[in-house]
Amino acid sequence: MLPRYKFSLSKMRCLGLTLVLQATVLAALALPKQLQPATAQTPTGNRPLTIRSDIQEYDAKNQVITARGNVQMLYPARQIQATAAQAQYFSKERRIDFSGNVYILQQGGNSIRAEKVTYLIDEGRFVALPQSSRQVESIYMVEDSELDTRNNTPAPKTPALKPTN
């Protein structure tokens, strides 16, 4: 029979704490300084596109998702957020059609307001149409690298538009 060693409770706690501390230090040295978040990637490079709405329908035959009522779309891979009354995602054509008070915002402040907007995913292109007798509004943040903040001269005046007949 093997001899039994008796340790006091405080010695056992100290030994356990020492082992945990050593394991923590070794793990800290072995792991890279900044861990990248784990993301599953497929060969096609799929990225999540989230659509929230009051009602959604899926047409499996044509692979079309229709979202109606308070539509909110979030597409982090392209840094795009959108709201509309309705959106249809055509997965075969890789296209999203928004309609009804559409507002699209890209990170950096670029935005589009229109009645209808088509987003062509593969091209990264928006096509916007206004309501009847209205206009589409786009706001683009333009970096003006030629602007010298030390020189306070105003920008040149834009010539007046001449009426056409």
N, C-alpha and C positions, 0 to 999 in steps of 0.2 A: 504494500500500500504506500502511495506517495504521501510525503508530509504535507500538511496543510499550513499555508502561510496565513498569518493573521495580520491584516493591515487595519489601522484605525480608519474611521470614516473620513476624516480630514485628509489623510494621506491618499486615499483612493480618489477623492475629489481633485486633489492637486495633480495626481497622475493623469486623470482624465482630462483636466484642463490643459495640461502640458501637451498631451497627444492632439487635442483639438487645435491648439495654437500652432503646433508644427504642421498639421495638415492644411490649415488656412494659409500659412506662409508659403508652403510649397505650391499650393493651388494658385496663389497670387503671382508667384514667379513663373509658373508654367503657362498661364493664360495670357493672351495678348492684352495690351493696355486698354484698348477700346474694342469691345465686342460689337460686331455688326449684328443687327436684328436678323433672325432667321426668317427667310422667305422661301417658300416653295416655288421653284421655277420649272416650267415645262419647256421643251424644245421650241414651242411656238411663242414663248415669252408672254404668257397670259398675265394680265393685270386686272385687278378688281375695278369694276364700274358699278357704283351703287345707285339705285333709283328707288326713291320713296314716294308714295302717293296714296290717295284715298282708295283707289281701285286699280288693280292690275290684272291683265289678261295675257295668256301666253298661247300663241298659235303654233303648235308643235310642227305642223306640216310645213308652214312657211318660215318657221323660226323667227317670229316677230313678237316682241313684248310691247304691249300697249299699256301705258300708265295714264290715269286720268285723275284730276283733282289734286291741287296743291302739290304738284310734281316738284321734287327736289332731286337733282342728280349730282353726284360727287365722283370725280374721276381723278384721283390723286396722281396717277402716273403722268397725266398731262396738265396737272395743276388747274383743273377746270371745275367750277361749280355752276350750276344752272337751276333756274326755277321757271316754271311754265304751268299753263292749265293742263296741257297734255304733252306726252312724249311717246314716240314710237322708236324702238331699237330694232333695226333690221340686221340681225347677226350675219346673215349670208352676204349682204352688201356692205357690211361694216359701216353703217350709217345710222344717225339719230336725227329724227325729225321732231322739232319742238314747235308747239303752236299755242297761241293765247297768252299775251302779255309775257313774252320771253325775256329773261334777263340772264346773261351769261357773264361770269366773272372769271378772269384768269389771274393767277398769282402775279403780283407786280402792278396790279391796278387796271389792266386792259379790260374793257367791258363792251357788251353789245346789248341794245334794247331794240326789240322788233316784235312784230306780230307772229312771224314765222321764221325759224332758223333751221337750216340743215347743217349738221356737222358731219363731214366726211372724215372718218377716223384715220384711215391710212394716209390721207393727204394732209391731215391736220388743218383742214380748211373749213371756214364757216361761210355759208351763203344765207344772207338775211333779206327778208322781204317785209315791207311796212304794211300797216293797215291802209285801206283805201284813202287817198288824199292826205296821207301822212308820210313821215320819213323814218328811216332807220337811224338810230343814234349809236355811234361808236366812240369810245374814249380810249385813246392809246397813250401810254406813258412813253415819251420820247426822251432819250438821253441826249442832251446837247453837249457834246464834248468840246465844241468850239466856244462855248460860253466861258468868258473869263470873269470870274467873280470880282477880281480886283479892278477891272475896268467897268465902270458903271454906265457906259454908253448904251442908249436904248437900241433895240433891234430896229432894222430898217422898216419903214412903213410899207404895208401891203397896198398895192394899187387898188383903186376902187373898181368894182365890177361895172361893166358897161351893159346897159340893157340891150337885149337882142330883140329884133323885130319878128 
